[in-house]
């Protein structure tokens, strides 16, 4: 049963620390998305990759966030330094790059910055 | 102090009733639409999709209706069950080109509560 895998599932960290979230997209999917979900903003798109190249990261705070795809099986989202306002659930999703194809979500990384 | 946050639309129904969840979208370049269900503590889960060349699509107990004229999407759930209680999101996919190509944008969500 193919699925998007995210680690860690839960993370509590102190303000100022670096946080790295990882995602393994579904094999064969060439689009990868990072979303952030909060009560205040709902589901926000942070970054979007196609064939490992960043296509749109306009939703991501550039000063502290960075997203990469070192290879086709790994996407990373880093926050350095982390702040309490970064506390949220971060979802990774992947899909094939074809019109009419849905994307599938992981279970999320629940981040708390204290 | 007063809590601040998204005020999601809510829908409460009795078990066995039919539910209709509505969504308005804004991007006329979107040509593919998806409904997701999100249960507490989980990621959004695909329910049903529809392309813009269709106005209706049916699945098991669910039907999606698309009205492109008024940019409106609805999800109908037949014989709603307590297990259907969740937040439901509509999402639209943009194929207009450039950096928006293939981008999936979500609506704010609707909370569905099903009472036994």
gemmi code that builds the backbone of each chain (N, CA, C; Angstrom):
import gemmi

chains = {
    "A": [
        ("UNK", (0.853, -1.183, 0.000), (0.000, 0.000, 0.000), (0.889, 1.233, 0.000)),
        ("UNK", (1.034, 1.890, -1.143), (1.928, 3.031, -1.280), (1.402, 4.196, -0.470)),
        ("UNK", (2.313, 4.882, 0.210), (1.896, 6.056, 0.956), (3.073, 6.993, 1.139)),
        ("UNK", (2.746, 8.242, 1.473), (3.757, 9.237, 1.765), (4.168, 9.079, 3.228)),
        ("UNK", (5.455, 9.022, 3.464), (5.966, 8.799, 4.814), (6.682, 10.042, 5.318)),
        ("UNK", (6.297, 10.488, 6.508), (6.909, 11.676, 7.082), (7.544, 11.349, 8.436)),
        ("UNK", (8.696, 11.967, 8.669), (9.338, 11.868, 9.983), (9.895, 13.238, 10.383)),
        ("UNK", (9.916, 13.577, 11.685), (9.294, 12.820, 12.764), (7.783, 13.032, 12.778)),
        ("UNK", (7.052, 12.215, 13.462), (5.608, 12.426, 13.591), (5.327, 13.546, 14.593)),
        ("UNK", (6.128, 13.596, 15.627), (5.966, 14.633, 16.650), (7.345, 15.161, 17.032)),
        ("UNK", (7.418, 16.490, 17.232), (8.683, 17.095, 17.620), (8.398, 18.277, 18.541)),
        ("UNK", (9.034, 18.275, 19.699), (8.998, 19.435, 20.590), (10.417, 19.953, 20.684)),
        ("UNK", (10.601, 21.227, 20.424), (11.935, 21.794, 20.426), (11.914, 23.171, 21.054)),
        ("UNK", (13.084, 23.614, 21.429), (13.183, 24.944, 22.026), (13.413, 25.990, 20.942)),
        ("UNK", (12.915, 27.153, 21.211), (13.091, 28.278, 20.305), (14.589, 28.461, 19.985)),
        ("UNK", (14.883, 28.679, 18.718), (16.260, 28.883, 18.301), (16.923, 27.641, 17.747)),
        ("UNK", (16.332, 26.482, 18.006), (16.907, 25.227, 17.515), (16.547, 25.003, 16.057)),
        ("UNK", (17.384, 24.218, 15.396), (17.089, 23.828, 14.016), (16.148, 22.624, 14.018)),
        ("UNK", (15.197, 22.655, 13.115), (14.263, 21.538, 12.959), (14.334, 21.064, 11.514)),
        ("UNK", (14.451, 19.777, 11.332), (14.426, 19.194, 9.982), (13.321, 18.154, 9.904)),
        ("UNK", (12.440, 18.336, 8.950), (11.369, 17.382, 8.697), (11.642, 16.694, 7.377)),
        ("UNK", (11.370, 15.400, 7.342), (11.674, 14.606, 6.143), (10.431, 13.951, 5.579)),
        ("UNK", (10.487, 13.740, 4.294), (9.349, 13.158, 3.599), (9.838, 12.207, 2.516)),
        ("UNK", (9.243, 11.027, 2.488), (9.491, 10.099, 1.391), (8.232, 10.047, 0.544)),
        ("UNK", (8.283, 10.618, -0.668), (7.078, 10.592, -1.502), (6.789, 9.186, -2.010)),
        ("UNK", (5.605, 9.012, -2.559), (5.246, 7.730, -3.152), (6.134, 7.488, -4.369)),
        ("UNK", (6.657, 6.284, -4.485), (7.563, 5.943, -5.579), (6.905, 6.230, -6.930)),
        ("UNK", (7.639, 6.980, -7.753), (7.119, 7.295, -9.084), (6.425, 8.647, -9.170)),
        ("UNK", (6.110, 9.240, -8.028), (5.505, 10.567, -8.046), (6.581, 11.618, -8.243)),
        ("UNK", (6.351, 12.543, -9.170), (7.382, 13.539, -9.428), (7.002, 14.946, -8.999)),
        ("UNK", (5.886, 15.096, -8.291), (5.575, 16.385, -7.680), (5.461, 16.192, -6.175)),
        ("UNK", (6.042, 17.106, -5.440), (6.041, 17.040, -3.979), (5.663, 18.406, -3.429)),
        ("UNK", (4.786, 18.395, -2.441), (4.304, 19.622, -1.833), (4.593, 19.601, -0.333)),
        ("UNK", (4.885, 20.767, 0.215), (4.908, 20.942, 1.677), (3.799, 21.933, 2.036)),
        ("UNK", (2.947, 21.523, 2.967), (1.891, 22.374, 3.488), (2.061, 22.535, 4.988)),
        ("UNK", (1.574, 23.655, 5.482), (1.545, 23.895, 6.913), (0.087, 24.119, 7.304)),
        ("UNK", (-0.318, 23.518, 8.408), (-1.695, 23.666, 8.862), (-1.717, 24.221, 10.270)),
        ("UNK", (-2.436, 25.317, 10.439), (-2.645, 25.916, 11.757), (-4.110, 26.291, 11.886)),
        ("UNK", (-4.530, 26.533, 13.126), (-5.901, 26.969, 13.344), (-6.126, 28.357, 12.747)),
        ("UNK", (-5.077, 29.165, 12.737), (-5.213, 30.538, 12.255), (-5.325, 30.616, 10.731)),
        ("UNK", (-4.536, 29.805, 10.034), (-4.411, 29.979, 8.581), (-4.924, 28.802, 7.759)),
        ("UNK", (-5.287, 27.718, 8.414), (-5.720, 26.557, 7.644), (-4.539, 25.897, 6.952)),
        ("UNK", (-4.766, 25.331, 5.778), (-3.720, 24.644, 5.017), (-3.046, 25.636, 4.073)),
        ("UNK", (-1.772, 25.914, 4.327), (-1.033, 26.859, 3.500), (0.045, 26.108, 2.727)),
        ("UNK", (0.171, 26.411, 1.449), (1.240, 25.818, 0.651), (2.547, 26.561, 0.930)),
        ("UNK", (3.557, 25.808, 1.343), (4.867, 26.402, 1.610), (5.787, 26.280, 0.399)),
        ("UNK", (5.848, 25.087, -0.167), (6.773, 24.838, -1.275), (6.242, 23.707, -2.140)),
        ("UNK", (6.732, 23.704, -3.363), (6.193, 22.786, -4.362), (7.326, 22.429, -5.305)),
        ("UNK", (7.582, 21.154, -5.496), (8.657, 20.675, -6.355), (8.094, 19.872, -7.502)),
        ("UNK", (8.738, 20.000, -8.638), (8.416, 19.151, -9.776), (9.724, 18.592, -10.307)),
        ("UNK", (9.796, 17.277, -10.414), (11.042, 16.618, -10.826), (12.230, 17.131, -10.012)),
        ("UNK", (12.027, 17.289, -8.719), (13.028, 17.680, -7.722), (13.401, 19.158, -7.791)),
        ("UNK", (12.894, 19.885, -8.780), (13.230, 21.309, -8.872), (12.146, 22.125, -8.169)),
        ("UNK", (12.555, 23.121, -7.372), (11.561, 23.961, -6.713), (10.813, 24.799, -7.736)),
        ("UNK", (9.489, 24.697, -7.704), (8.676, 25.418, -8.679), (8.060, 26.664, -8.064)),
        ("UNK", (7.688, 26.561, -6.816), (7.024, 27.672, -6.154), (7.273, 27.554, -4.656)),
        ("UNK", (7.984, 28.484, -4.090), (8.161, 28.505, -2.636), (7.776, 29.877, -2.094)),
        ("UNK", (6.873, 30.527, -2.792), (6.480, 31.886, -2.414), (5.758, 31.923, -1.066)),
        ("UNK", (5.208, 30.806, -0.631), (4.502, 30.765, 0.645), (5.396, 30.512, 1.839)),
        ("UNK", (6.672, 30.394, 1.594), (7.604, 30.020, 2.654), (8.424, 31.220, 3.123)),
        ("UNK", (8.504, 31.434, 4.438), (9.375, 32.516, 4.954), (10.832, 32.187, 4.621)),
        ("UNK", (11.439, 32.997, 3.780), (12.751, 32.662, 3.249), (13.878, 32.808, 4.261)),
        ("UNK", (13.654, 33.651, 5.260), (14.766, 33.920, 6.167), (15.086, 32.743, 7.063)),
        ("UNK", (14.095, 31.879, 7.330), (14.340, 30.792, 8.267), (13.969, 29.420, 7.720)),
        ("UNK", (13.220, 29.376, 6.666), (12.761, 28.096, 6.110), (13.537, 27.786, 4.834)),
        ("UNK", (13.793, 26.491, 4.646), (14.367, 26.046, 3.379), (13.826, 24.658, 3.063)),
        ("UNK", (13.598, 24.430, 1.779), (13.079, 23.136, 1.334), (13.948, 22.627, 0.202)),
        ("UNK", (14.238, 21.335, 0.240), (15.093, 20.733, -0.783), (14.613, 19.327, -1.102)),
        ("UNK", (15.081, 18.832, -2.257), (14.890, 17.423, -2.599), (16.247, 16.877, -3.021)),
        ("UNK", (17.001, 16.359, -2.068), (18.331, 15.822, -2.403), (18.272, 14.703, -3.443)),
        ("UNK", (17.211, 13.915, -3.398), (16.988, 12.918, -4.447), (15.493, 12.654, -4.559)),
        ("UNK", (15.124, 11.801, -5.484), (13.706, 11.597, -5.789), (12.941, 10.923, -4.653)),
        ("UNK", (13.646, 10.344, -3.697), (12.976, 9.637, -2.612), (12.977, 10.422, -1.306)),
        ("UNK", (13.497, 11.640, -1.334), (13.587, 12.398, -0.080), (13.351, 13.879, -0.314)),
        ("UNK", (12.433, 14.438, 0.461), (12.228, 15.882, 0.497), (12.437, 16.325, 1.935)),
        ("UNK", (13.071, 17.480, 2.110), (13.314, 17.989, 3.455), (12.788, 19.402, 3.592)),
        ("UNK", (12.352, 19.717, 4.797), (11.934, 21.073, 5.149), (12.666, 21.437, 6.439)),
        ("UNK", (13.445, 22.494, 6.371), (14.235, 22.893, 7.534), (13.784, 24.250, 8.040)),
        ("UNK", (13.815, 24.395, 9.347), (13.543, 25.677, 9.974), (14.746, 25.992, 10.877)),
        ("UNK", (15.391, 27.125, 10.622), (16.554, 27.521, 11.412), (16.690, 29.044, 11.414)),
        ("UNK", (16.556, 29.691, 12.577), (16.175, 29.126, 13.862), (14.658, 29.021, 13.997)),
        ("UNK", (14.191, 28.070, 14.769), (12.747, 27.906, 14.958), (12.226, 28.941, 15.958)),
        ("UNK", (10.949, 29.280, 15.785), (10.272, 30.229, 16.662), (8.935, 29.627, 17.093)),
        ("UNK", (8.399, 30.083, 18.227), (7.110, 29.536, 18.689), (6.004, 29.636, 17.639)),
        ("UNK", (6.020, 30.673, 16.819), (4.976, 30.833, 15.797), (5.080, 29.791, 14.676)),
        ("UNK", (6.145, 29.010, 14.668), (6.281, 27.933, 13.698), (5.539, 26.672, 14.136)),
        ("UNK", (5.030, 26.674, 15.349), (4.288, 25.517, 15.851), (3.076, 25.270, 14.950)),
        ("UNK", (3.017, 24.070, 14.416), (1.973, 23.739, 13.437), (2.124, 22.272, 13.069)),
        ("UNK", (1.227, 21.817, 12.204), (1.403, 20.506, 11.591), (1.905, 20.733, 10.172)),
        ("UNK", (2.964, 20.053, 9.812), (3.557, 20.196, 8.485), (3.279, 18.914, 7.696)),
        ("UNK", (2.599, 19.096, 6.574), (2.243, 17.953, 5.738), (3.070, 17.950, 4.467)),
        ("UNK", (3.482, 16.766, 4.095), (4.083, 16.534, 2.797), (3.059, 15.785, 1.957)),
        ("UNK", (3.032, 16.072, 0.668), (2.124, 15.380, -0.236), (2.849, 15.128, -1.541)),
        ("UNK", (2.465, 14.081, -2.241), (3.088, 13.814, -3.532), (2.041, 13.368, -4.532)),
        ("UNK", (2.387, 13.533, -5.803), (1.471, 13.124, -6.856), (2.189, 13.029, -8.179)),
        ("UNK", (1.581, 12.342, -9.154), (2.146, 12.322, -10.495), (1.821, 13.639, -11.193)),
        ("UNK", (2.703, 14.071, -12.074), (2.508, 15.353, -12.739), (1.680, 15.175, -14.001)),
        ("UNK", (0.410, 14.925, -13.833), (-0.482, 14.795, -14.970), (-1.788, 15.470, -14.621)),
        ("UNK", (-2.388, 16.054, -15.630), (-3.680, 16.672, -15.392), (-4.663, 15.630, -14.908)),
        ("UNK", (-5.417, 15.976, -13.878), (-6.422, 15.056, -13.390), (-5.925, 14.033, -12.415)),
        ("UNK", (-4.709, 14.194, -11.934), (-4.225, 13.244, -10.939), (-4.139, 13.894, -9.575)),
        ("UNK", (-4.654, 13.198, -8.579), (-4.695, 13.786, -7.252), (-3.338, 13.683, -6.574)),
        ("UNK", (-3.209, 14.335, -5.467), (-2.009, 14.194, -4.651), (-2.401, 13.538, -3.336)),
        ("UNK", (-1.447, 12.844, -2.754), (-1.682, 12.070, -1.541), (-0.837, 12.623, -0.409)),
        ("UNK", (-1.445, 12.688, 0.767), (-0.801, 13.311, 1.909), (-0.209, 12.282, 2.863)),
        ("UNK", (0.877, 12.716, 3.521), (1.382, 11.954, 4.647), (0.574, 12.277, 5.889)),
        ("UNK", (0.970, 11.685, 7.008), (0.232, 11.874, 8.246), (0.662, 13.137, 8.999)),
        ("UNK", (1.688, 13.795, 8.514), (2.066, 15.070, 9.099), (3.150, 14.973, 10.163)),
        ("UNK", (3.875, 16.066, 10.313), (4.843, 16.220, 11.407), (4.302, 17.310, 12.325)),
        ("UNK", (4.034, 16.930, 13.588), (3.432, 17.871, 14.527), (4.557, 18.555, 15.283)),
        ("UNK", (4.754, 19.829, 15.016), (5.871, 20.582, 15.583), (5.384, 21.546, 16.651)),
        ("UNK", (6.036, 21.496, 17.811), (5.790, 22.462, 18.878), (7.112, 23.117, 19.233)),
        ("UNK", (7.160, 24.426, 19.133), (8.366, 25.178, 19.489), (8.055, 25.964, 20.763)),
        ("UNK", (8.829, 25.679, 21.804), (8.554, 26.322, 23.103), (9.634, 27.355, 23.466)),
    ],
    "B": [
        ("UNK", (-8.727, 35.636, 27.355), (-8.973, 36.484, 26.204), (-9.730, 35.733, 25.131)),
        ("UNK", (-10.171, 36.460, 24.180), (-10.945, 35.859, 23.092), (-10.025, 35.071, 22.179)),
        ("UNK", (-10.437, 33.893, 21.798), (-9.626, 33.081, 20.890), (-9.801, 33.599, 19.467)),
        ("UNK", (-8.715, 33.531, 18.729), (-8.745, 34.000, 17.347), (-8.341, 32.855, 16.456)),
        ("UNK", (-9.011, 32.673, 15.385), (-8.636, 31.626, 14.453), (-9.657, 31.554, 13.356)),
        ("UNK", (-9.443, 30.584, 12.471), (-10.400, 30.379, 11.408), (-11.741, 29.970, 11.992)),
        ("UNK", (-12.792, 30.543, 11.477), (-14.129, 30.117, 11.871), (-14.660, 29.257, 10.735)),
        ("UNK", (-14.431, 27.956, 10.858), (-14.842, 27.067, 9.799), (-16.350, 26.901, 9.804)),
        ("UNK", (-16.943, 26.846, 8.633), (-18.366, 26.494, 8.565), (-18.575, 25.119, 9.188)),
        ("UNK", (-19.708, 24.944, 9.821), (-20.004, 23.663, 10.446), (-21.334, 23.144, 9.940)),
        ("UNK", (-21.434, 21.831, 9.889), (-22.660, 21.169, 9.468), (-22.902, 20.018, 10.439)),
        ("UNK", (-24.049, 20.032, 11.075), (-24.426, 18.947, 11.986), (-25.616, 18.208, 11.404)),
        ("UNK", (-25.505, 16.906, 11.335), (-26.596, 16.096, 10.781), (-26.820, 14.876, 11.650)),
        ("UNK", (-27.968, 14.280, 11.477), (-28.276, 13.023, 12.151), (-27.813, 11.856, 11.287)),
        ("UNK", (-27.410, 10.815, 11.940), (-27.021, 9.599, 11.230), (-28.146, 9.171, 10.282)),
        ("UNK", (-27.767, 8.857, 9.068), (-28.746, 8.429, 8.070), (-29.209, 9.537, 7.152)),
        ("UNK", (-29.037, 10.802, 7.590), (-29.399, 11.927, 6.721), (-28.389, 12.064, 5.594)),
        ("UNK", (-28.766, 12.827, 4.575), (-27.821, 13.193, 3.528), (-27.153, 14.516, 3.906)),
        ("UNK", (-25.883, 14.649, 3.565), (-25.135, 15.872, 3.864), (-24.705, 16.537, 2.566)),
        ("UNK", (-24.719, 17.860, 2.572), (-24.207, 18.609, 1.425), (-23.215, 19.641, 1.940)),
        ("UNK", (-22.007, 19.567, 1.441), (-20.951, 20.508, 1.821), (-20.588, 21.322, 0.595)),
        ("UNK", (-20.545, 22.624, 0.765), (-20.321, 23.520, -0.368), (-18.946, 24.165, -0.340)),
        ("UNK", (-18.502, 24.556, -1.523), (-17.196, 25.191, -1.649), (-17.236, 26.138, -2.842)),
        ("UNK", (-16.730, 27.361, -2.637), (-16.588, 28.303, -3.730), (-15.112, 28.404, -4.083)),
        ("UNK", (-14.793, 28.398, -5.362), (-13.399, 28.568, -5.755), (-13.271, 29.838, -6.579)),
        ("UNK", (-12.052, 30.324, -6.707), (-11.880, 31.648, -7.317), (-11.091, 31.627, -8.616)),
        ("UNK", (-10.326, 30.561, -8.858), (-9.419, 30.549, -10.000), (-10.071, 29.892, -11.208)),
        ("UNK", (-10.399, 30.688, -12.186), (-11.058, 30.137, -13.373), (-10.106, 29.280, -14.210)),
        ("UNK", (-8.788, 29.329, -13.908), (-7.820, 28.495, -14.627), (-7.755, 27.078, -14.061)),
        ("UNK", (-8.388, 26.860, -12.919), (-8.366, 25.521, -12.325), (-9.233, 24.583, -13.147)),
        ("UNK", (-8.710, 23.400, -13.421), (-9.512, 22.471, -14.221), (-9.638, 21.095, -13.592)),
        ("UNK", (-9.264, 20.999, -12.332), (-9.370, 19.711, -11.657), (-9.621, 20.011, -10.191)),
        ("UNK", (-10.578, 19.313, -9.616), (-11.018, 19.608, -8.260), (-11.090, 18.317, -7.446)),
        ("UNK", (-10.734, 18.450, -6.186), (-10.656, 17.280, -5.316), (-11.318, 17.591, -3.982)),
        ("UNK", (-11.992, 16.612, -3.441), (-12.481, 16.707, -2.065), (-11.624, 15.803, -1.184)),
        ("UNK", (-11.212, 16.384, -0.040), (-10.451, 15.625, 0.950), (-11.217, 15.593, 2.262)),
        ("UNK", (-11.002, 14.511, 2.996), (-11.552, 14.366, 4.351), (-10.378, 14.322, 5.324)),
        ("UNK", (-10.458, 15.102, 6.378), (-9.386, 15.072, 7.366), (-9.958, 14.752, 8.743)),
        ("UNK", (-9.586, 13.611, 9.264), (-9.974, 13.226, 10.617), (-8.945, 13.760, 11.599)),
        ("UNK", (-9.358, 13.877, 12.832), (-8.497, 14.441, 13.866), (-7.182, 13.678, 13.963)),
        ("UNK", (-6.081, 14.399, 13.889), (-4.771, 13.794, 14.047), (-4.229, 13.115, 12.814)),
        ("UNK", (-4.913, 13.280, 11.684), (-4.471, 12.608, 10.459), (-4.295, 13.600, 9.320)),
        ("UNK", (-3.677, 13.130, 8.265), (-3.531, 13.946, 7.074), (-4.789, 13.913, 6.234)),
        ("UNK", (-4.952, 14.879, 5.329), (-6.108, 14.868, 4.418), (-6.125, 13.599, 3.577)),
        ("UNK", (-7.300, 13.042, 3.430), (-7.473, 11.785, 2.704), (-8.366, 12.038, 1.496)),
        ("UNK", (-7.926, 11.591, 0.337), (-8.681, 11.750, -0.901), (-10.052, 11.067, -0.812)),
        ("UNK", (-11.100, 11.798, -1.265), (-12.432, 11.205, -1.304), (-12.867, 11.000, -2.742)),
        ("UNK", (-12.912, 12.093, -3.500), (-13.409, 12.043, -4.866), (-12.885, 13.249, -5.620)),
        ("UNK", (-12.768, 13.108, -6.918), (-12.280, 14.220, -7.740), (-13.195, 14.409, -8.939)),
        ("UNK", (-13.001, 15.545, -9.620), (-13.788, 15.817, -10.814), (-12.994, 16.749, -11.718)),
        ("UNK", (-13.042, 16.487, -13.012), (-12.394, 17.376, -13.973), (-13.384, 18.448, -14.412)),
        ("UNK", (-12.844, 19.522, -14.956), (-13.706, 20.653, -15.299), (-14.603, 20.383, -16.505)),
        ("UNK", (-14.350, 19.302, -17.238), (-15.223, 18.981, -18.380), (-16.427, 18.136, -17.954)),
        ("UNK", (-16.585, 17.973, -16.639), (-17.716, 17.222, -16.104), (-18.473, 18.134, -15.150)),
        ("UNK", (-19.756, 17.829, -14.913), (-20.472, 18.599, -13.900), (-20.955, 17.730, -12.732)),
        ("UNK", (-20.759, 16.424, -12.885), (-21.174, 15.533, -11.808), (-20.334, 14.267, -11.853)),
        ("UNK", (-19.988, 13.777, -10.664), (-19.282, 12.499, -10.600), (-19.707, 11.794, -9.322)),
        ("UNK", (-19.959, 10.509, -9.449), (-20.435, 9.754, -8.287), (-19.435, 8.714, -7.850)),
        ("UNK", (-19.349, 8.551, -6.534), (-18.548, 7.481, -5.965), (-19.442, 6.666, -5.045)),
        ("UNK", (-18.811, 5.966, -4.148), (-19.596, 5.190, -3.200), (-20.130, 6.115, -2.105)),
        ("UNK", (-21.387, 6.347, -2.066), (-22.092, 7.229, -1.128), (-21.762, 8.712, -1.290)),
        ("UNK", (-20.869, 9.059, -2.173), (-20.519, 10.462, -2.375), (-20.735, 10.876, -3.823)),
        ("UNK", (-21.127, 12.132, -3.981), (-21.322, 12.728, -5.296), (-20.713, 14.116, -5.260)),
        ("UNK", (-19.973, 14.459, -6.291), (-19.448, 15.816, -6.405), (-20.136, 16.499, -7.584)),
        ("UNK", (-20.560, 17.729, -7.347), (-21.185, 18.542, -8.382), (-20.316, 19.767, -8.633)),
        ("UNK", (-20.144, 20.095, -9.899), (-19.317, 21.243, -10.265), (-20.131, 22.202, -11.121)),
        ("UNK", (-20.176, 23.457, -10.710), (-20.841, 24.503, -11.502), (-19.794, 25.556, -11.833)),
        ("UNK", (-19.255, 25.454, -13.046), (-18.158, 26.356, -13.424), (-18.641, 27.784, -13.647)),
        ("UNK", (-19.903, 27.934, -13.968), (-20.435, 29.271, -14.226), (-20.325, 30.159, -12.994)),
        ("UNK", (-20.634, 29.568, -11.848), (-20.564, 30.345, -10.606), (-19.397, 29.911, -9.734)),
        ("UNK", (-18.519, 29.085, -10.276), (-17.329, 28.612, -9.553), (-17.726, 28.000, -8.209)),
        ("UNK", (-18.552, 26.981, -8.280), (-19.054, 26.358, -7.076), (-18.927, 24.850, -7.173)),
        ("UNK", (-18.547, 24.272, -6.061), (-18.335, 22.830, -5.955), (-19.120, 22.339, -4.743)),
        ("UNK", (-19.724, 21.171, -4.845), (-20.385, 20.625, -3.656), (-20.099, 19.137, -3.532)),
        ("UNK", (-20.130, 18.692, -2.296), (-19.941, 17.275, -1.977), (-21.204, 16.795, -1.281)),
        ("UNK", (-21.815, 15.779, -1.838), (-23.001, 15.197, -1.225), (-22.635, 13.832, -0.668)),
        ("UNK", (-22.984, 13.621, 0.585), (-22.746, 12.329, 1.231), (-24.105, 11.724, 1.554)),
        ("UNK", (-24.362, 10.564, 1.018), (-25.640, 9.888, 1.254), (-25.559, 9.036, 2.521)),
        ("UNK", (-26.681, 8.998, 3.235), (-26.778, 8.146, 4.435), (-25.562, 8.351, 5.343)),
        ("UNK", (-25.387, 9.581, 5.768), (-24.211, 9.949, 6.553), (-24.092, 9.098, 7.814)),
        ("UNK", (-22.866, 8.722, 8.110), (-22.581, 7.858, 9.256), (-21.670, 8.579, 10.242)),
        ("UNK", (-21.673, 8.171, 11.516), (-20.782, 8.820, 12.493), (-19.322, 8.825, 12.048)),
        ("UNK", (-18.891, 7.826, 11.322), (-17.524, 7.765, 10.826), (-17.211, 8.818, 9.763)),
        ("UNK", (-18.245, 9.485, 9.271), (-18.039, 10.558, 8.298), (-17.680, 11.868, 8.986)),
        ("UNK", (-17.804, 11.932, 10.292), (-17.467, 13.152, 11.032), (-15.997, 13.490, 10.818)),
        ("UNK", (-15.748, 14.696, 10.316), (-14.380, 15.113, 9.984), (-14.447, 16.544, 9.456)),
        ("UNK", (-13.288, 17.057, 9.065), (-13.235, 18.316, 8.332), (-13.084, 17.967, 6.854)),
        ("UNK", (-13.875, 18.609, 6.024), (-13.849, 18.344, 4.593), (-13.309, 19.574, 3.867)),
        ("UNK", (-12.325, 19.322, 3.008), (-11.703, 20.387, 2.234), (-11.931, 20.168, 0.745)),
        ("UNK", (-12.220, 21.263, 0.050), (-12.150, 21.195, -1.398), (-10.787, 21.749, -1.814)),
        ("UNK", (-10.284, 21.268, -2.914), (-9.000, 21.739, -3.434), (-9.105, 21.882, -4.939)),
        ("UNK", (-8.410, 22.863, -5.488), (-8.420, 23.082, -6.927), (-6.993, 23.037, -7.450)),
        ("UNK", (-6.870, 22.505, -8.654), (-5.550, 22.366, -9.267), (-5.471, 23.300, -10.462)),
        ("UNK", (-4.391, 24.045, -10.527), (-4.207, 25.086, -11.535), (-3.276, 24.574, -12.624)),
        ("UNK", (-3.742, 24.616, -13.854), (-2.909, 24.183, -14.977), (-2.660, 25.327, -15.942)),
        ("UNK", (-2.661, 26.562, -15.394), (-2.572, 27.708, -16.280), (-1.164, 27.987, -16.770)),
        ("UNK", (-0.181, 27.292, -16.233), (1.187, 27.467, -16.705), (2.047, 28.245, -15.736)),
        ("UNK", (3.311, 28.315, -16.036), (4.247, 29.009, -15.165), (4.423, 28.281, -13.849)),
        ("UNK", (4.708, 29.010, -12.808), (4.981, 28.366, -11.529), (3.717, 27.832, -10.874)),
        ("UNK", (2.550, 28.214, -11.373), (1.311, 27.702, -10.791), (0.911, 26.364, -11.368)),
        ("UNK", (1.645, 25.889, -12.347), (1.269, 24.672, -13.046), (1.252, 23.482, -12.109)),
        ("UNK", (0.051, 22.881, -11.953), (-0.074, 21.724, -11.073), (-0.213, 22.066, -9.606)),
        ("UNK", (-0.302, 23.322, -9.275), (-0.387, 23.735, -7.864), (-1.762, 23.434, -7.311)),
        ("UNK", (-1.816, 22.871, -6.126), (-3.073, 22.498, -5.473), (-3.343, 23.485, -4.350)),
        ("UNK", (-4.487, 24.168, -4.414), (-4.850, 25.168, -3.417), (-6.113, 24.717, -2.694)),
        ("UNK", (-6.102, 24.838, -1.373), (-7.198, 24.355, -0.545), (-8.131, 25.463, -0.099)),
        ("UNK", (-9.403, 25.111, 0.035), (-10.368, 25.965, 0.693), (-10.178, 25.853, 2.194)),
        ("UNK", (-10.979, 26.589, 2.956), (-10.756, 26.646, 4.396), (-11.295, 25.433, 5.142)),
        ("UNK", (-12.197, 24.679, 4.563), (-12.715, 23.479, 5.213), (-14.071, 23.677, 5.857)),
        ("UNK", (-14.803, 22.578, 6.012), (-16.101, 22.540, 6.688), (-16.077, 21.398, 7.681)),
        ("UNK", (-16.533, 21.682, 8.898), (-16.579, 20.649, 9.931), (-17.919, 19.940, 9.847)),
        ("UNK", (-17.888, 18.652, 9.625), (-19.109, 17.841, 9.593), (-19.179, 17.016, 10.872)),
        ("UNK", (-20.293, 17.148, 11.580), (-20.527, 16.351, 12.783), (-21.779, 15.521, 12.562)),
        ("UNK", (-21.655, 14.226, 12.756), (-22.777, 13.320, 12.556), (-23.183, 12.759, 13.912)),
        ("UNK", (-24.426, 12.992, 14.276), (-24.940, 12.541, 15.568), (-25.641, 11.203, 15.414)),
        ("UNK", (-25.322, 10.244, 16.304), (-25.965, 8.925, 16.210), (-27.463, 9.020, 16.478)),
    ],
}
model = gemmi.Model(1)
for chain_id, residues in chains.items():
    chain = gemmi.Chain(chain_id)
    for i, (resn, *xyz) in enumerate(residues, 1):
        res = gemmi.Residue()
        res.name, res.seqid = resn, gemmi.SeqId(i, " ")
        for name, pos in zip(("N", "CA", "C"), xyz):
            atom = gemmi.Atom()
            atom.name, atom.element = name, gemmi.Element(name[0])
            atom.pos, atom.b_iso = gemmi.Position(*pos), 0.0
            res.add_atom(atom)
        chain.add_residue(res)
    model.add_chain(chain)
structure = gemmi.Structure()
structure.add_model(model)
structure.setup_entities()
